[in-house]
Amino acid sequence: MASRRTVRIGSGAGFADDRIEPAVELAERGELDYLVFECLAERTIALAQLERSRDPLAGYHEWLPDRMRAVLATCAANGTKIITNMGAANPLEAARVVVEIARHEGLAGLRVGAVTGDDVLSLVTAEDLPLLDRPGSVSSLGNVVSANAYLGCEGIVRALAEGADVVVTGRTADPSLYLAPLVHEFGWALDDWDRIGKGLCLGHLLECAAQVTGGYFADPGFKDVPALARLGFPLAVAEADGTFVVTKVAGSGGLVDVRTCTEQLLYEVHDPAAYVCPDAVADFSGVRLCELGTDRVQVTGATGRARPDRLKVSVGYFDGFLGEGQISYAGPNAVARGRLALDIVRERLTTAGLSGADLRYELIGVDAVLRGPRVDVADPREVRVRVAGWTSSLDAARYLGREVSALWLNGPAGGGGATRRAEPVVAIASALLPRHAVRTEVSIVEV
């Protein structure tokens, strides 16, 4: 494709339950070429695979219809293309949902692409791949429910080349969602490692949406962020050489400056000189951030080198059960009554044979997060008891929650608001699969 001068890409979501209103604001006022929704965390797709196993028409992200109804017509009118991994475990069905919404909106001629191939469960189990983050192989995990490879940008680039206005994928590396339009629009070669590294830097800065516009960054009195209730999502204006500016819609809440960009640049990066992605190994160690004005940060200096010959695979498996119970105590002596409640439950669970390092006994607001010696600056007027732990059976998990709930009448005075739950745990392990074993396919449907 002939190279364009600039490409404007907006971040429509940074996680599964992200807000929709800032994406609408970007679609309406961002003058975007592309709007990207990144909505898959590590466990999300494993849970989606379970949904699909129960219903073959399910498995895509639950907020896909809401997000598409909110922005699809506006994006179509403005010539803004949409890229998203909300296909989760079922990109083909997700694409069908987008088509139905487009038909309902009267968007004739809209082309929707689905990228598949990330589901590699049969390959991973047949090869019994060694695990990346612990001893053993895939078979040692027991009941495996999913295995999805992190795809790069190639499938999305193919879909865009075939005229897709909306591209829906499953497991694709987060920065690759943003890299794809740069490769497509600027005509970058997939082995132009320097530019690919720069594109991955753009993707990494935008992938978590509001984190780079002041959300998660904010700390009142230390790092103040204006108008957080109206927090806007970021967009990037990229040039063909890989230089780009991070900004946001004028008048939206939040801020973009060197500090917010620095925090996001380092987020989830183990080695800034070797950020391994399916498309390249990006090097952020030479990145320079320069404020060009209010809410405008220019980013230069990222590079890259050859992509890895193996793709990371997230393997989902059943790993026992979680049991949890909570109850609140308020008023004078609340902490003492809460600690007595914990002691009671601990003794009862020990007597029942449920004890050990897999159980947590805590007072939310006192010692639930920070461990070690306590420094009490005041006696809280209210606390919430929480007991939670991993068990090998659903019955044991249910029993744990019931003992906490039983404190209502069988524990200290004044307990209330008891809750309990017991549910299976879907855990994630990682493996590496040879790149050549993964076959990416693109399907296009026209409305």
N, C-alpha and C positions, 0 to 999 in steps of 0.2 A: 504493500500500500504506500502511496505517496506520503512523505513525511509532512506533518503539520507543524506549525510554529509552536503552539502551546496546547496542552490538554488540561482540562479542569476536572478533578476527581473529588467527589465528596464521600465522606464516611457516614453511612446511614445507620449503622449499628456496630457496637463493639462487643456485644455478648448476647446471649439468648434472650434475656428479658429486658433488653435496653428499651429506652423510650422511643416512641414513634414520632412525636411532634417535632423534634429537631430535624428528623429526616424530611418531613413535609416542608419545613422551613428551607432546607437546602434545595429541595426539588423546585420550590416556588421562586426562590430568590438567589440561589447560588450560581445561576447561569452555567450549569454543569454540562460536561460532555458525558460523564459517567457518575452513577451513584452506586456505592458498594455497601452491601449488608453482610457483615461477618458475624455469624451467630452460633458457631460450633465450638464448644469447649471439649476437653479430652473425653469426658464421659458421656457427653450429649449424644453422640452418634451411637454409642453402645445401647443407651436407653431407647433411642429411636429404632434400632434393630429389633429390640424386644417388642416394641409396638407393631412393627411390620410383621413379626412372626405371628402375632395374634390377628392382624388384619392386613392383608396384602396391599390394600389401598392406603394404608397409613405409613408412618415412618418419616414423613417430612416435618419441618419445624412447625409447631403449633401456631406461631404468629405470622406465618407466611401469608395467609389470606388477608389478615388485617393490614400488614405492611403494604401488600400489593394494592389493596383497595385504596389505601391512603395516598399512594404516590404514582401509580401506574399511568393514569390518564394525564396527569401533569407532566410526567417524564416524556410520554409519547408526544404530547403537544409541543414540548420544548426541544425535542430531539435528543433527550438524555437517555443513554442506555443504562440498564440495570444489571449488576453482577452480584450474585449471592450464593452462599453455601447452605442456604436454608433447605436445599433438597435433602440434606442429612442422609438417612438410610434409603431414600426413595426419590432420587432426582427426577425420574421419568414421571411419576405421579405428581410431583411438585410442579413440573412443567405443565401438566394437564390442568392443574388448578389455576395456574397463571393464565392459561389460554381461556378457561371458562370465565375468569374475571374480566379479561380483555374483551371477550364477546359481550358480556353483560354491559361493559362500558362503551360498546360500539367502536372498538379500536380495530377496525378491519385492516388487514395487511400486516399486523404486528407479527414478528417472528420470534419464537421462543426456543431457545436451545437448552438441551440437557446434556451435561457431561457426566459420564459414568466410567467405571473401571477401578474406582478406589476400593470396592468391596473385594477383598482378597482372602476371604475366610478359607475357601477350599485350598488355595495355594499354601497358606500359612500352616494349616493343619496337616496337609499331605507331606510337607517338607519337615514338619516339626522343628521349626526354626529355633535357634538358641535365643534366650531372652537377653535384652540389651542392658537392663538395669538391675539384674539379680542373677544368681545361679539358676541353672535349669533351662528347660526348653518349653515350648508352648504346651506340650502334652502334660507337663507338670502342674499346669494351672487348674486342671480338672475340667469343669463345665464352661467351655469357651462359648461365648454367644456372638462375638463379632470380631472382625479384623479388617481395618481400613487403612490403606496406604495414604500418606500425604502426597497428593499430586501437586505438580507445579502448574505453570501458567499455560502450558501448551494446548490443552483441551479447550480452554476458554478462548485462546487466540484463534483456534480453528473455528469455533462457533461464531466469533465476531467476523472472521473472514467470510463465513457463509451467510452473513447478513443478519445475525441474531440481534434483536433489540433488547432481549432479556436473556441472561445466561444463568442457569441454575445448576449448581454442582453439589456433590457430596463433600467428602473430606478432601479439601484443598488447603495447602498451607496458607495461613492468613495473609502474609505479604504478597503471595502470588496472585490473589484476587485483584490487587491494585497494580501489580506488575503487568498483567495481561493487556490492559488497554494501552499502556505505554509501548509495549512491543508491537501491538497491532497498529496504533496510530503513527508511531515514529518509524516503523519498519526496522526496528532493531533486530539484529541477528541473535539467535538464542545462545550463541557462543561468544557474544560480545560481552565478556565477563565484567568489564569495567562499568558499562551502562546497566547491565543486569543488576550488579551490586547496588548502583544508585537507585534503581527502581525498587529494589527490595528495601532499601532504607526508607523511601517514601511510604511503601506499604506498611513497614513496621511502625512508623510514626502515626499513621492514620488508623491502623487496625483496631485499636481500642477506643476509637471515637472520642468521647468526652475526656478521657484521661489527658489528652494533649490540649484541651481547652479549659482545663482547670478543675474538672471533676477528679476526685481521688487525690489531687494535688492539694486541695484547699485545707488549710489549718488555721482557723480564725485567730488573729493576733500575731501570727507568724508568717503565714502565706495567705493573705486575704484575696479572695476571688469575687468580683462583683456579679450580682444578679444570678446566683446559682440556680434559683428556681426557674430561670429562663435560659439555662445553659445551652449554648449552641454547639453543634458538632463541627469538626474541622473539615476543611477542604484543602487541596494542594493544587497549585498551578505549576505544571511541569513543562520544561523545555526539552528540545530534542537531544541536548547534550547530557541530560540527566540532572541538571540543576533544577531546583524547585523551591517554591515558597509555600509555607504552611500558614493558613489564615482561617477565617471563619466569616459567616455572614455579618455584614455591618449591622450593629444594633442588637445582635443576639447577646445573651449572657455569657459570662466566662471571660477568659483571656487566653491569648497565645503569646508566649514570650520565650526567651532562652531557657528559663527555668522549667517551664512545663515541657518543652521539647526535650530538654536534657533528661528529665525523669523518665519520659516515655522511651527515649532512645536506649536507655540502659535497662528498661523493663524486660525481664525474662531473657536477658542476654548473658550467657555464662562467660563467653569470651568475645569482647568487642571486635577483635581482629579475625574471628572465625565464627560468624553466625551462619550455621549450616541450614540451608534451605534446599528444596528439591531443584531449584533453578540455578543455584550457584552457592558458593561459600562467600558470603558478604563480609566485607571488612569495614567496620564503622570507626576504627581507631583514629582515622584522620578526618573525621567529620568536623566541619566548622559551622557554627550557628551564628547568624548575623541578623539583628533586628533592623528591619528596613523602615519601621514605623509602627504605629499602634496595631497590634494583633497581626503582624506580618514578620515571619522569620524565614530567612533564606537559608537553605541547607545545601552545602557543598562538601566534597571531599570523600564521600563513600566510594569504595571500589569493590571489586570481587575477583574471584578466581574460579577455576573449573568446578562444575557441579559434582556432587558425590555420585558414585556408581551404584549406590544402594539407597532405597527409600525407607524412611521410618514408617513403621506400622504400629498403630494403636490396637492392642488386643483387649477386648472386653471379656470379663469372665465373672461368674458368680463366686463370691468370697464370703460366705456365711451370712449373718443377719445382724442388723442394728436394732437394739432395744433402747428406748429412752423414756424417761419420766420426768416431769417438772411440776413444781408446786410453789406457790408464793407465800411469804410471811411478811406482815407489815406491822408498823407500830413499835412501841417500846420493846427493847430486847429482841428485835427481829433477827439479828445476826446469831445470837445465842440459840434461838429456837431453830434457825436454819441449820446450824451446826449439829444440834441434837438430832434433827431429822436425818441428816446425812449419816450420823453414827448409827441410828436405828436401822436404816436401810442397809448399811454396810454389814451389820451383824446378821440381819435376816438373810441377805443374799449369801453370806459366807456359810451360814447354817444350811442353806439350800444347795450348797455346792457351787455357787456362782461367785467366784472371787478371782483376784489376780490383776495383772497389769493391763488387761484389756478393758477395765472398767474405770470410769472417771466419776468422781464425787466432787461437786463444785457448787459455789454460791455465785450466781451470775451478778456481776457488779462488784464482787469482792476478790475472787481468786480464780475465775473461770478462764481467763486468758493468760495473765501474768503469774508465773509460778515463783517459788522461793519465799523468803521471809516477807511478811506483810508489814506495811506501814499504814496504820489506820489514822487518817486525818480527822475522821468523824465517825460516829456510829450511824450507819445508813438506816433510814426509816423503813426501808423495804429491801428484801432480797428475794431471789428466786432460786430455789433448790433445783439442781439438775443432776441426774444420775444417768449415764449413758454408757454403752459398751457393746463390743462385738461378742456375738455368741455363735455357736455352731449349729443351733437349731432355732426355728421360728418359735417354738414353744418357750424356750429359754428367754428369747428376746421379749416375748409377750409377758412372761413372768416378771422380768425386771421392771417393765413399765407399770405393771399392776402393783408391785410393792410400793412404788412411789405414790401412785394414786391412792393407795390404801392409807397413806398418812393423813388423809382428810379426817378420818375418825380414829386412826390408830397411831397418831403421832402427836407432836406438840400442839399447843393451842393456836388457833387462828390461821390455820393453813387454808388456802383457797386457790381457785384457778388451776386445778390440776389438769394436766394433759399427759397423754402417753401415746407411743407409736412403736410399731415393730414392722420391719420391712427388710427384704433381701438387699444385700450389698452388691452392687456391680462395680468391680474394681478394674483398673487399667494397668496393663504391662506393655512393654515396648519390645519390638524386634526390628530387624533390618532385612529387607527383601531386595534381591537384585532388580535394578531398574528395568532390565529387559523383560522381566517376567510380568510386568504390569502393562495391560492393554487398555488405553483410554479410547472411549468411543463418544461421538457427538451425534445427537439426534436433534433435528430441527422440525418444529411444527409451526405452520403459518395460520394465523387466526382468519 
